[in-house]
Amino acid sequence: MSNQFENKKICVVGLGKTGLSVIAFLQNHNAQLFALDTRVNLPITLPANIKLCTGKLNQQWLQDADMIVLSPGLSLQTPAIQNAIQAGIEVIGDIEIFTRFADKPILAITGANGKSTVTTLVAEMGKAAGLKVGMGGNIGIPALSLLEQDCDLYVLELSSFQLETTHSLKAQGAVVLNISEDHLDRYSSLEAYRQAKLKIYTNANYGIVNGDDHQTFWDKTMPHAPHYEKIFSISSSSDYWIKTEGKQRYLMAADEKILHCTDMGIKGRHNEMNALAAIALADSVNIPREAIRQALCKFTGLNHRFQYVHCAQGVNWINDSKATNVGSTIAALTSLPAVAGRLHLLLGGDGKGADFSELKPYLNQAHIYCYCFGRDGKTLATLSPQSQVVPTMQDAIYLIKPQLRAGDIVLLSPACASLDQFRSFEERGDIFTTLAKQ
């Protein structure tokens, strides 16, 4: 297995963080490497023995390759890649390479929303149990870099793009948290996006599904389906569920109370569902319940994910910049505590071809005022009569501040990607936080 790449002509397409991790790994396995990137100017220097082509995809290199390793930022439908596939050349991604070399259990997480939260929470559960946990993939460090560590358990966040080029994954526990419209600028339909996500279940031991979102269920006739199915849901008929006793709510595993929901470090109904998925994954690798409880209490969430960043004069500011699709914004709106005053909602950016109409009933409430910016700001503003179009998020905040009263909430949950006006969703959230505190 360790020599499968030796002297092979391998084209690494896309030289971001993932592509560079592939190059480092394959160099150690004595492959003949050809590096390609559609960008002209790259802020990197490669070893002299690696051939480099920038500004385009060199068709001759691709056709002459024994294998192509495609970064997730580039579509399989790119004509040059399709030509190579039709010529019989194997096209894989970094996760496929990782799965061929990993020799410890893998927990794999995907979904439209909540991936990073669940991945990090499960990793914290493993650490609380004293395990050496390698966490990466679509979060943190590239998966191949984890192979350099001495790990007992791998916890991977996987995007649909990564799963498209992965064929050998055999996760001990795999979950699709939810499905909602996203990346429709890259997929022909929601069903095509869903099918890419469902690949995570192939050869899994435990397939964990959302009982409240039947799009997360795999076709039971699919080859190499998971050996066991576990369901998390609000319903008591599920393996992992929420029990309500009066005003009290509990995370449950079958008939066992795991934790009072108010004791969780992360808040909101959507995070209760995230916690159930995390418990199911932890159970699949026999993490003790005490370690599970410890992590649930201590983990307070990730930056830019429904994060309370400022409170002054009775006004709460919430940074949910990671809400880059409609489903994530709906989750934020349904998880808010009761709003005593008005909710000032910041929406906008690049909607990636999404249909925003599902937001309409959530926005058309007397206390909600929307401020819409960016590429799709005008489209979003048509969803509610209490909407204003502004050029930028910063303009929205300057407009909001004089209106604020005690009991109001300012929520950045844009339902869009950030790259039309920001370098990343992190930058968008950081600017929001800075303006909130000024």
BAVEX-666303 format. One line per 10 residues: for each residue z, y, x of N, C-alpha, C. Coordinates in steps of 0.001 Angstrom, whole numbers, plus 500000, padded with zeros to 6 digits. Example, Ala and Ser with C-alpha at 12.3 -4.5 7.8 and 13.67 -1.06 7.14 Angstrom:
% residues 2
507800/494310/513190/507800/495500/512300/507800/496700/513200; 507080/497750/512850/507140/498940/513670/507870/500030/512900
END
This chain:
% residues 438
500000/498789/500838/500000/500000/500000/500000/501254/500868; 500731/501230/501986/500876/502436/502788/499580/502819/503488; 498612/501849/503618/497364/502140/504326/496176/502330/503385; 496416/502479/502087/495297/502529/501145/494430/503767/501328; 494926/504819/501998/494150/506041/502198/493586/506170/503607; 493909/505219/504495/493519/505348/505892/492000/505366/506044; 491516/506410/506742/490089/506610/507023/489232/506813/505778; 489850/507013/504629/489099/507313/503408/488704/508788/503404; 487480/509057/502909/487046/510438/502715/487606/510925/501383; 488553/511851/501448/489235/512315/500237/489089/513823/500116
488562/514261/498975/488462/515686/498675/489685/516112/497881; 490403/517088/498385/491547/517671/497677/491061/518981/497059; 491033/519018/495728/490462/520156/495008/491583/520990/494413; 491685/522235/494866/492760/523118/494424/493855/523160/495464; 494086/524326/496057/494992/524428/497191/496200/525297/496886; 496747/525111/495692/498043/525707/495378/499156/524841/495944; 500347/525002/495398/501513/524264/495904/501301/522756/495818; 500733/522304/494696/500500/520871/494529/499458/520364/495516; 498325/521068/495632/497271/520644/496543/497737/520560/497980; 498552/521515/498395/499061/521496/499768/500007/520326/499999
500770/519948/498958/501645/518778/499103/500814/517501/499235; 499669/517457/498548/498765/516304/498662/498199/516209/500077; 497762/517351/500608/497214/517365/501960/498252/516884/502973; 499474/517381/502868/500526/516962/503804/500769/515463/503712; 500790/514928/502494/501055/513504/502301/499909/512657/502850; 498670/513023/502526/497522/512220/502943/497268/512309/504440; 497634/513435/505037/497525/513524/506500/498392/512470/507175; 499566/512260/506608/500470/511257/507167/499957/509838/506954; 498937/509698/506086/498348/508377/505832/496931/508287/506404; 496633/509191/507347/495411/509106/508159/494126/509139/507344
494122/509939/506270/492899/510117/505504/492018/511173/506157; 490703/511099/505910/489772/512151/506310/489718/513161/505165; 490226/514354/505404/490455/515291/504310/489427/516414/504272; 489009/516726/503046/488117/517841/502754/488803/518683/501683; 489050/519942/501971/489812/520806/501061/488874/521808/500403; 488982/521932/499060/488116/522824/498297/488947/523690/497367; 488529/524943/497214/489190/525846/496272/488171/526886/495808; 488192/527203/494526/487224/528164/493984/487563/529591/494373; 488783/529833/494847/489135/531166/495329/488480/531420/496693; 488110/532663/496930/487447/533016/498186/488458/533206/499301
489483/533982/499025/490483/534302/500047/491780/533549/499755; 492172/532684/500672/493375/531882/500486/494442/532300/501492; 495689/532474/501031/496767/532888/501945/497378/531703/502678; 496524/530793/503183/497019/529589/503853/496183/529332/505103; 496752/528546/505999/496030/528076/507179/496169/526561/507233; 495029/525865/507261/495040/524411/507299/494863/523921/508732; 495308/522713/509017/495067/522132/510350/493572/522091/510664; 493234/522176/511929/491841/522305/512359/490995/521091/511989; 491630/519926/511821/490849/518715/511535/490501/518569/510049; 490889/519534/509218/490581/519478/507789/489450/520457/507488
488367/519953/506919/487252/520804/506543/487605/521575/505276; 487214/522858/505237/487596/523734/504136/486365/524407/503541; 486298/524425/502216/485247/525144/501503/485911/525996/500425; 485680/527298/500449/486269/528194/499465/485178/528910/498669; 485580/529407/497499/484659/530173/496664/483811/529336/495742; 483766/528033/495969/482979/527135/495126/483445/525702/495391; 482963/524780/494551/483216/523364/494778/481971/522769/495418; 482102/522324/496642/480973/521784/497402/480541/520449/496790; 479407/520472/496077/478951/519287/495353/478666/518114/496290; 478125/518394/497466/477804/517313/498400/479069/516617/498888
480108/517403/499203/481377/516808/499618/481931/515908/498522; 481879/516397/497298/482425/515621/496178/481650/514323/495987; 480330/514378/496110/479509/513187/495905/479683/512172/497036; 480017/512648/498236/480186/511758/499391/481600/511193/499508; 482522/511656/498660/483934/511283/498793/484188/509858/498317; 485197/509229/498906/485710/507959/498385/486656/508201/497219; 487269/509380/497208/488255/509716/496176/488378/511224/496090; 488676/511715/494894/488956/513131/494681/490368/513245/494123; 491169/514124/494718/492503/514414/494185/492442/515822/493604; 492560/515901/492286/492354/517146/491545/493693/517780/491201
493861/519048/491533/495084/519757/491160/495093/520032/489654; 496268/520107/489035/496333/520265/487578/495759/521578/487075; 495624/522566/487949/495071/523840/487514/493583/523812/487243; 492901/522740/487671/491459/522616/487454/491182/521520/486435; 490265/521808/485518/489981/520883/484425/489114/519721/484887; 489392/518550/484318/488534/517390/484521/487116/517641/484016; 486990/518596/483078/485681/518874/482491/484830/519802/483355; 485352/520269/484475/484552/521081/485381/483281/520318/485745; 482093/520933/485596/480844/520191/485800/480766/519430/487118; 481178/520030/488207/481110/519345/489501/481984/518095/489519
483135/518155/488846/484034/516991/488775/483429/515925/487872; 482851/516346/486752/482210/515389/485851/481050/514673/486536; 480299/515394/487331/479201/514761/488063/479723/513681/489003; 480841/513968/489654/481429/512977/490563/481929/511751/489799; 482555/511982/488652/483036/510861/487835/481873/509980/487408; 480773/510609/486979/479604/509847/486551/478980/509070/487711; 479204/509542/488923/478703/508833/490111/479643/507699/490537; 480731/507502/489784/481646/506404/490052/482756/506706/491024; 482985/507992/491313/484030/508368/492271/485364/508511/491535; 486392/507906/492093/487720/507947/491469/488303/509352/491571
488786/509869/490445/489440/511180/490404/490867/510979/489915; 491831/511353/490749/493241/511199/490402/493975/512500/490699; 495265/512533/490369/496108/513676/490673/497277/513272/491548; 498110/514247/491872/499237/513968/492770/500245/513012/492150; 500395/513049/490827/501363/512151/490182/500912/510705/490301; 499594/510470/490228/499087/509114/490413/499435/508598/491810; 499257/509429/492823/499634/509010/494181/501129/508722/494239; 501918/509615/493645/503372/509437/493644/503763/508094/493036; 503164/507760/491888/503563/506519/491196/503227/505281/492022; 502233/505375/492892/501854/504230/493715/502845/503986/494852
503660/504986/495164/504578/504869/496298/506060/504891/495898; 506373/505434/494719/507776/505526/494305/508339/504133/494064; 509524/503867/494598/510137/502548/494443/511501/502616/493775; 511780/503740/493106/513021/503889/492343/512666/504255/490897; 513602/504090/489964/513288/504361/488554/512811/505799/488336; 511881/505931/487401/511318/507237/487047/511630/507531/485587; 512144/508717/485331/512258/509251/483977/511223/510357/483842; 510397/510283/482803/509247/511179/482669/509327/511949/481363; 509154/513263/481458/509344/514158/480308/508109/515023/480123; 507594/515065/478892/506542/516011/478551/506787/516522/477138
505916/517417/476682/506047/518036/475366/505548/519459/475432; 505274/520039/474275/504822/521431/474265/505946/522366/474686; 507177/522046/474274/508316/522927/474535/509545/522116/474928; 510380/522711/475774/511654/522100/476141/511616/521203/477362; 510428/521031/477983/510306/520093/479112/511257/520423/480253; 511259/521697/480655/512057/522076/481825/513548/521943/481549; 513957/522312/480340/515374/522196/479972/515822/520744/480005; 515050/519854/479375/515434/518445/479322/515389/517818/480718; 514367/518141/481488/514263/517590/482841/515480/517974/483676; 515850/519243/483635/516981/519707/484434/518285/519112/483924
518437/519034/482614/519664/518474/482039/519821/517005/482422; 518750/516223/482348/518825/514814/482732/519162/514683/484222; 518560/515531/485043/518879/515496/486478/520357/515787/486711; 520913/516740/485958/522340/517055/486098/523210/515885/485641; 522771/515157/484636/523509/513966/484197/523541/512925/485312; 522391/512729/485960/522344/511776/487062/523237/512183/488215; 523219/513474/488553/524066/513970/489639/525543/513815/489298; 525886/514066/488039/527286/513913/487622/527751/512472/487760; 526802/511528/487701/527131/510112/487867/527142/509695/489333; 526899/510647/490237/526911/510349/491667/525593/509842/492213
524512/509952/491433/523203/509501/491892/522511/510578/492720; 521685/510160/493650/520816/511077/494381/519542/511235/493553; 519391/512403/492958/518319/512624/491990/517230/513502/492599; 515995/513035/492509/514843/513843/492891/514179/514392/491641; 514187/515705/491480/513604/516345/490298/512389/517159/490709; 511280/516983/490015/510094/517748/490367/508942/517471/489435; 507725/517621/489957/506520/517484/489143/506017/518850/488745; 506107/519136/487454/505672/520431/486925/506782/521472/487010; 507904/521102/487584/509039/522007/487760/509572/521818/489177; 510014/522887/489791/510608/522755/491116/509578/522396/492162
509799/521305/492868/508924/520952/493983/507906/519911/493543; 506737/519853/494202/505743/518826/493868/506315/517424/494009; 505836/516520/493180/506394/515173/493151/506298/514469/494498; 505186/514660/495219/505024/513953/496485/506080/514357/497505; 506590/515565/497404/507645/516004/498320/508944/515248/498080; 509114/514709/496863/510328/513950/496560/510386/512646/497346; 509219/512128/497726/509195/510864/498456/509815/510993/499838; 509963/512229/500318/510599/512462/501616/512118/512384/501518; 512639/512383/500294/514085/512355/500092/514555/510927/499841; 515831/510704/500069/516445/509405/499789/517008/509461/498369
516216/509045/497390/516591/509209/495977/516953/507867/495340; 517886/507924/494386/518196/506776/493534/517399/506819/492232; 516967/508044/491862/516335/508248/490560/515392/509443/490662; 514219/509312/490068/513279/510429/489980/513225/510921/488537; 513308/512233/488358/513188/512845/487039/512022/513822/487116; 510959/513538/486370/509724/514298/486479/509390/515017/485181; 509139/516309/485283/508487/517039/484202/506988/516929/484429; 506257/516501/483400/504824/516283/483534/504059/517069/482478; 503051/517796/482913/502194/518528/481989/501069/517621/481507; 500400/518035/480446/499240/517272/479964/498172/517204/481040
498034/518281/481822/497024/518301/482884/497326/517239/483936; 498590/517077/484290/498968/516063/485273/498758/514655/484718; 499058/514479/483440/498935/513150/482842/497484/512705/482714; 496567/513654/482590/495145/513306/482480/494665/512492/483675; 495201/512774/484855/494738/512127/486083/495746/511103/486605; 496622/510617/485702/497644/509631/486066/497386/508342/485291; 497360/507204/486004/497014/505937/485370/498027/504825/485653; 498892/505000/486651/499768/503913/487085/501245/504171/486807; 501540/505212/486035/502943/505532/485749/503593/504398/484962; 504741/503976/485421/505549/502969/484715/506977/503492/484655
507206/504422/483758/508514/505067/483681/509544/504134/483053; 510764/504227/483552/511857/503514/482893/512122/504130/481528; 512073/505451/481451/512199/506165/480182/511184/507286/480135; 510433/507385/479033/509407/508419/478880/509553/509054/477509; 509406/510384/477455/509566/511081/476180/508480/512130/476019; 507960/512238/474789/507189/513398/474348/508105/514157/473394; 508575/515310/473814/509597/516032/473048/509056/516557/471728; 507831/517073/471732/507241/517690/470547/505775/517967/470858; 505018/518219/469816/503615/518594/469963/503350/519822/469106; 502808/520865/469699/502331/522021/468942/501162/522615/469711
500424/523507/469073/499226/524051/469693/499540/524719/471036; 498826/524295/472045/498934/524913/473364/497706/524513/474171; 497314/525352/475082/496211/525076/476008/494904/524748/475287; 494703/525345/474109/493455/525065/473403/492271/525808/474010; 492539/526578/475065/491439/527116/475857/490898/526063/476820; 491607/524935/476940/491197/523867/477859/490890/522556/477135; 491477/522375/475958/491237/521164/475179/490363/521484/473968; 489553/520496/473569/488632/520706/472454/489342/520753/471114; 490553/520173/471045/491294/520124/469788/492757/519835/470073; 493596/520024/469055/495007/519663/469182/495145/518171/469439
494299/517358/468828/494385/515907/469014/494069/515518/470455; 493114/516208/471081/492809/515916/472484/494006/516238/473378; 494668/517359/473088/495882/517739/473814/496967/516692/473596; 497138/516244/472348/498152/515236/472018/497892/513932/472769; 496653/513486/472805/496341/512226/473475/496650/512298/474967; 496437/513455/475559/496802/513617/476973/498308/513460/477150; 499088/514041/476258/500549/513914/476328/500999/512460/476162; 500372/511740/475212/500820/510390/474896/500595/509404/476038; 499800/509780/477043/499600/508897/478193/500906/508608/478928; 501909/509447/478724/503186/509268/479418/503865/507950/479040
503524/507429/477840/504160/506202/477363/503577/504933/477985; 502428/505018/478636/501758/503826/479153/502661/503074/480138; 502915/501816/479821/503724/500927/480673/505187/501342/480792; 505644/502267/479947/507060/502661/480000/507937/501522/479488; 509153/501453/480003/510101/500489/479462/510647/501000/478131; 511189/502221/478140/511668/502863/476904/510759/504041/476573; 510176/504025/475396/509439/505170/474867/510314/505903/473880; 510584/507163/474142/511523/507948/473329/510727/508977/472544; 510856/508954/471216/510029/509788/470351/510895/510676/469473; 510300/511777/469034/510968/512747/468161/510720/512347/466716
511754/511871/466053/511607/511421/464675/511251/512521/463703; 511432/513776/464114/511078/514911/463261/509682/515445/463571; 508984/514822/464499/507628/515230/464851/506811/513967/465095; 506164/513487/464051/505485/512190/464139/504253/512226/465032; 503860/513410/465493/502777/513471/466468/503212/512923/467823; 504524/512778/468025/505014/512240/469295/505011/510711/469328; 504685/510054/468208/504661/508594/468159/503333/508076/468708; 503408/507027/469504/502177/506409/470007/501642/505423/468983; 500359/505136/469088/499712/504111/468272/500232/502752/468730; 500855/502025/467833/501501/500763/468208/500504/499709/468670
499212/499944/468449/498209/498991/468934/497704/499360/470330; 498204/500447/470893/497681/500878/472185/498048/499861/473269; 497134/499615/474192/497458/498676/475281/498550/499247/476172; 499370/498366/476706/500429/498760/477639/501406/499743/476995; 501725/499505/475723/502698/500341/475021/504101/500079/475576; 505046/501015/475348/506419/500795/475831/507037/499523/475254; 507953/498952/476011/508620/497735/475547/509592/498028/474406; 510262/499176/474466/511263/499514/473465/511040/500936/472969; 511360/501173/471715/511257/502514/471137/512652/503016/470774; 512927/504265/471148/514154/504928/470749/513775/506246/470080
514461/506584/468997/514123/507761/468203/515285/508748/468229; 514979/510012/468515/515975/511070/468351/515527/511975/467210; 516496/512437/466437/516161/513171/465208/517424/513780/464634; 517257/514680/463693/518398/515180/462927/518953/514070/462035; 518123/513120/461661/518464/512105/460663/519398/511037/461203; 520303/510569/460345/521261/509530/460721/520600/508161/460865; 519361/508025/460429/518665/506746/460563/518094/506553/461968; 518302/507519/462840/517737/507462/464189/518753/506914/465185; 518258/506587/466375/519136/506078/467432/520042/507187/467978; 519490/508406/468050/520239/509574/468537/520049/510671/467498
521161/511237/466997/521047/512117/465850/522184/513128/465809; 522110/514048/464844/523133/515087/464658/523958/514760/463411; 525257/514647/463593/526148/514380/462458/526852/515668/462063; 526859/515972/460768/527529/517158/460242/528740/516736/459426; 529887/517270/459790/531125/517048/459035/531703/518407/458698; 531511/518857/457459/531906/520213/457090/531096/521212/457893; 531786/522038/458684/531098/522999/459548/530926/522478/460970; 531358/521253/461204/531289/520683/462542/530008/519868/462715; 529407/519961/463907/528199/519204/464225/528427/518436/465538; 527953/517191/465546/528173/516335/466702/526863/515709/467170
526729/515563/468492/525664/514762/469060/526084/513303/468965; 525218/512465/468391/525562/511076/468145/524595/510132/468852; 525122/508997/469322/524315/507873/469770/524735/506693/468919; 523873/506319/467979/524239/505342/466949/525502/505837/466233; 526595/505104/466299/527821/505512/465608/528816/506211/466526; 528446/506443/467769/529370/507042/468731/529182/508554/468806; 530275/509287/468681/530244/510732/468893/530205/511006/470398; 529122/511658/470830/528999/511979/472251/529699/513295/472563; 529445/514332/471731/529996/515652/472029/529899/516543/470800; 530892/517385/470630/530828/518449/469625/529765/519454/470078
528883/519844/469170/527777/520725/469549/528249/522061/470117; 529384/522544/469653/529883/523822/470167/530362/523715/471611; 530570/522494/472113/530997/522301/473500/529821/522265/474471; 528605/522263/473944/527423/522263/474821/527296/523592/475548; 526827/523524/476776/526594/524751/477531/525358/525495/477075; 524383/524790/476493/523188/525432/475936/523340/525506/474426; 522830/526580/473828/523055/526843/472418/521748/526822/471636; 521870/526671/470336/520715/526710/469451/520336/525322/468956; 519775/525251/467731/519400/523971/467147/518337/523261/467987; 517397/524028/468561/516372/523375/469392/516994/522722/470618
518068/523309/471144/518731/522706/472298/519568/521490/471921; 519980/521393/470685/520638/520166/470239/519653/518998/470281; 518411/519263/469865/517378/518228/469949/517064/517895/471408; 517014/518922/472255/516795/518678/473681/517906/517800/474254; 519136/518055/473828/520268/517272/474320/520162/515810/473890; 519727/515568/472647/519566/514183/472193/518534/513442/473032; 517417/514115/473316/516391/513484/474146/516940/513177/475535; 517714/514097/476085/518295/513890/477410/519267/512711/477410; 520071/512582/476380/521016/511460/476285/520253/510142/476237; 519174/510101/475449/518384/508874/475349/517791/508490/476696
517276/509464/477440/516731/509184/478768/517819/508694/479715; 518975/509354/479680/520082/508942/480551/520541/507522/480228; 520577/507189/478947/520954/505831/478549/519971/504793/479078; 518706/505170/479204/517691/504201/479641/517896/503765/481091; 518645/504539/481870/518969/504152/483252/520476/503949/483419; 521173/503782/482287/522602/503410/482289/523502/504429/482972; 523209/505702/482805/524123/506743/483279/525363/506722/482390; 526560/506698/482964/527781/506593/482157/527945/507772/481197; 528552/507497/480071/528729/508523/479044/529569/509702/479546; 530531/509459/480404/531349/510561/480901/530508/511533/481720
529582/511016/482505/528690/511878/483272/527752/512650/482344; 527306/511999/481286/526461/512660/480287/527212/513826/479656; 528434/513596/479254/529246/514652/478621/529507/515800/479595; 529813/515453/480826/530104/516478/481829/528904/517410/482002; 527715/516847/482101/526515/517670/482274/526222/518502/481038; 526406/517930/479857/526162/518673/478616/527073/519895/478509; 528273/519776/478995/529218/520895/478935/528917/521950/479996; 528526/521522/481184/528376/522452/482309/527021/523143/482362; 525982/522483/481880/524632/523042/482000/524446/524163/480979; 524183/525361/481470/524091/526528/480589/522662/527018/480383
521688/526244/480842/520304/526593/480577/519596/527205/481767; 518300/527415/481604/517436/527929/482659/517086/529388/482397; 516779/530091/483463/516319/531464/483310/515046/531504/482480; 514957/532536/481638/513763/532806/480823/513606/531847/479655; 514600/531005/479392/514573/530110/478245/515702/530486/477295; 515399/531299/476307/516391/531716/475303/517694/532137/475999; 517553/533028/476946/518650/533417/477836/519219/534782/477416; 520498/534810/477087/521160/536083/476792/521329/536843/478103; 520643/537971/478245/520629/538668/479530/521392/539986/479515; 521712/540497/478325/522418/541782/478286/523019/541984/476896
524191/542583/476882/524813/542985/475627/525515/544315/475855; 525136/545321/475077/525753/546645/475188/525714/547326/473838; 526825/547954/473487/526932/548702/472229/526559/547841/471030; 526939/546561/471105/526718/545669/469973/525310/545139/469842; 524468/545364/470854/523073/544902/470822/522898/543780/471853; 522366/542639/471388/522088/541517/472285/520610/541489/472664; 520343/541264/473953/518993/541146/474468/518777/539707/474930; 517724/539048/474429/517467/537642/474732/516106/537505/475389; 516107/536905/476575/514886/536684/477353/514403/535259/477122; 513336/535132/476351/512711/533832/476106/511258/533888/476568
511060/534436/477779/509710/534648/478299/508940/533343/478472; 509652/532218/478624/508992/530921/478769/508332/530469/477470; 508557/531182/476373/507911/530852/475090/506447/531265/475166; 505633/530386/475729/504226/530720/475957/503304/530110/474902; 503888/529590/473820/503075/529092/472713/503807/529309/471398; 503104/529096/470301/503643/529385/468968/504870/528539/468668; 504814/527247/468992/505934/526363/468688/507220/526798/469340; 507125/527296/470563/508316/527731/471282/508927/528975/470639; 508086/529890/470168/508601/531089/469500/509241/530732/468164; 508659/529795/467439/509277/529332/466191/510645/528712/466476
510736/527926/467556/512028/527334/467927/513061/528407/468200; 512657/529483/468865/513583/530581/469146/514039/531256/467860; 513102/531527/466967/513440/532222/465719/514366/531391/464839; 514175/530078/464833/515015/529219/463986/516350/528889/464645; 516497/529227/465917/517756/528953/466620/518650/530174/466743; 518147/531338/466321/518957/532550/466414/520192/532467/465529; 521301/533023/465976/522439/533167/465073/522107/534192/463989; 522935/534277/462992/522714/535263/461934/522630/536661/462547; 521620/537409/462149/521400/538750/462693/522024/539770/461743; 523049/540477/462240/523738/541441/461385/522875/542666/461119
522052/543037/462092/521200/544215/461948/519737/543830/461884; 518950/544401/462774/517514/544118/462810/517168/543276/464037; 516129/542480/463878/515593/541717/465000/514328/542397/465475; 514336/542862/466717/513170/543487/467333/512505/542419/468200; 511342/541952/467764/510679/540820/468398/509468/541286/469205; 509448/540916/470491/508349/541265/471379/507390/540081/471468; 506140/540314/471033/505114/539282/470997/503897/539732/471784; 503185/538782/472402/501901/539154/472977/501628/538577/474331; 500373/538722/474736/499862/538170/475983/498574/537433/475690; 498337/536354/476413/497149/535538/476233/497514/534290/475433
496995/534205/474218/497348/533096/473329/496657/531789/473632; 495793/531746/474628/495128/530512/475069/494379/529825/473925; 493813/530626/473024/493012/530072/471937/493802/529545/470769; 495103/529815/470709/495947/529266/469646/495713/529967/468313; 496025/529241/467241/496055/529793/465891/497481/530284/465637; 497642/531606/465455/498977/532187/465308/499507/532120/463868; 498713/531640/462928/499076/531762/461510/500373/531041/461167; 500725/530014/461937/501970/529290/461660/503197/530184/461809; 503062/531268/462564/504184/532195/462749/504465/533041/461511; 503472/533215/460652/503528/534220/459593/504781/534125/458719
505151/532950/458180/506354/532915/457330/507642/533227/458069; 507655/533000/459372/508861/533281/460154/509003/534783/460443; 507877/535482/460481/507902/536911/460813/508091/537796/459593; 507671/537320/458436/507702/538165/457245/509061/538116/456572; 510023/538716/457251/511379/538853/456732/511799/540303/456915; 512610/540782/455989/512891/542227/455921/513517/542776/457193; 514254/541940/457917/514989/542442/459085/514213/542301/460389; 512986/541752/460369/512245/541484/461593/511154/542528/461804; 511175/543167/462961/510178/544164/463343/509493/543677/464617; 508168/543625/464600/507405/543057/465710/506704/544150/466513
506673/543964/467800/506002/544870/468730/505037/544008/469544; 503746/544245/469363/502721/543315/469851/501881/543974/470949; 501726/543266/472050/501067/543837/473227/500123/542806/473844; 499366/543261/474811/498537/542353/475593/497245/541956/474900; 496578/540949/475473/495246/540536/475048/495182/540202/473564; 496198/539505/473048/496180/539092/471645/497147/539882/470778; 497560/541056/471265/498518/541867/470513/498009/542271/469135; 496765/542681/469043/496221/543125/467750/496174/541984/466740; 495824/540788/467193/495794/539630/466290/497193/539302/465792; 498171/539322/466677/499552/539031/466281/500076/540065/465297
499672/541309/465461/500169/542377/464588/499708/542217/463145; 498636/541449/462921/498155/541250/461544/499034/540290/460749; 499974/539607/461420/500781/538599/460746/501896/539190/459902; 502274/540435/460181/503404/541048/459479/503148/542538/459289; 503472/543080/458104/503293/544523/457900/504263/545355/458734; 505344/544731/459215/506322/545443/460040/506030/545211/461516; 504771/545436/461891/504327/545233/463266/503680/546490/463800; 503856/546701/465091/503193/547790/465795/502480/547239/467014; 501294/547758/467287/500570/547399/468504/500903/548426/469575; 501304/547925/470741/501617/548790/471879/500853/548262/473094
500561/549110/474066/499772/548645/475217/500464/547563/476039; 501758/547741/476290/502469/546829/477183/503850/546512/476634; 504473/545488/477206/505854/545152/476851/506788/546310/477171; 506547/546960/478294/507385/548091/478679/507325/549198/477624; 506125/549479/477102/505981/550485/476051/506779/550092/474814; 506778/548789/474500/507533/548318/473339/509023/548599/473503; 509543/548318/474695/510978/548517/474919/511343/549995/474856; 510504/550859/475423/510764/552295/475335/510764/552760/473886; 509936/552145/473054/509864/552492/471635/511080/551987/470871; 511563/550830/471262/512683/550198/470560/514012/550885/470857
514240/551240/472106/515583/551652/472537/516215/552752/471680; 515482/553818/471306/516131/554870/470494/516528/554404/469100; 515965/553287/468645/516231/552809/467286/517421/551869/467198; 517931/551386/468334/518894/550300/468323/520244/550715/467757; 520810/549793/466984/522139/549971/466397/522951/548697/466627; 524275/548816/466541/525142/547645/466685/524733/546577/465678; 524679/545343/466143/524259/544230/465298/522803/543845/465481; 522016/544674/466186/520607/544366/466423/520457/543334/467549; 519317/542665/467531/518923/541755/468608/517525/542144/469064; 517325/542170/470382/515992/542350/470958/515604/541023/471594
514533/540421/471099/514119/539094/471548/512713/539145/472132; 512593/538799/473397/511289/538572/474017/510973/537094/473863; 510074/536763/472949/509609/535383/472749/508136/535475/472406; 507266/535623/473410/505930/536192/473206/504900/535312/472512; 505113/533984/472482/504142/533047/471900/502828/533020/472675; 502820/533571/473869/501594/533708/474665/501905/533557/476149; 500888/533165/476894/500983/533190/478352/501014/534635/478839; 501409/534802/480081/501695/536138/480607/500613/536702/481506; 499636/535883/481901/498803/536228/483049/497806/537346/482785; 497693/537811/481533/496818/538959/481289/497441/540252/481807
498789/540311/481892/499451/541540/482320/500526/541331/483391; 500876/540080/483676/501933/539778/484642/501473/538654/485576; 502155/538512/486705/501823/537428/487622/502339/536085/487126; 503360/536101/486273/503960/534862/485788/504886/535184/484620; 505296/534150/483889/506283/534376/482829/507615/534803/483426; 507885/534362/484675/509135/534777/485328/509146/536286/485564; 508029/536824/486047/507970/538268/486271/508139/539018/484948; 507488/538526/483901/507630/539153/482584/509094/539173/482150; 509786/538046/482302/511189/537985/481922/512082/538850/482780; 511788/538913/484076/512591/539750/484979/512450/541235/484625
511225/541661/484304/511011/543056/483927/511734/543366/482622; 511652/542447/481668/512386/542614/480406/513873/542794/480670; 514430/541933/481521/515864/541986/481802/516247/543307/482467; 515433/543749/483421/515695/545007/484110/515679/546190/483127; 514683/546216/482256/514583/547303/481273/515725/547251/480268; 516170/546053/479929/517292/545916/478992/518554/546548/479571; 518743/546396/480859/519980/546844/481495/519966/548314/481905; 518801/548932/481887/518723/550336/482309/519419/551248/481299
END
